[in-house]
Amino acid sequence: MDQKPDFPIFPMYFRGLLLLAGMYTIAWSAFFKWFGEELIAWLAIQPGQIFDVPAMWYGNLGLVVGLIIFVSAFYPVSWVYLILAGLTGKIILAIWFSLGFLPDLDWNKRTGFHLIFNELLWLIPLILIFLRALQVREYLRKEEASS
């Protein structure tokens, strides 16, 4: 029978999720940075309209956030604050998209997809991974102090 270990572990698939979240964020942010006008027109579902939204700056911030999340996967317990920085960045990106882009683009299935699946849905695994990394880090500190 499998028994639960007495110590918290940081599973490898959490690192994989961090890598995936980082790459996914980098990919979508690259679309905003280099194909901003076309992507915004596609998100709006209204051909021919021109929108004055800062897609390139949004993409730049997203690239930084994605890189931070990606790098945090290499040493997630030691670099737990990089996970927190990436989590905070995803929240900032979601707020920015909601307040800066949605008033111009209007709510539709494409903007909803971007906001929910590219920004908000990733918050759940990132929060769980951050909490587990904190738990493992605290356990390791206690073990080191008792030794």
KACOR-V476913 format. One line per field, one symbol per residue. phi: phi as a letter, one per 20 degrees, with the letter a starting at -180 (. if undefined). Layout:
BEGIN
phi->???
END
This chain:
BEGIN
phi->.edfffcfddffffffffffffffffffffgffecgffffffffmcfnedddceffffffffffffffffffffcfffdfffffffffffffffffffeedfgeemfbffffgfffeedffffffffffffffffffffffffffee
END
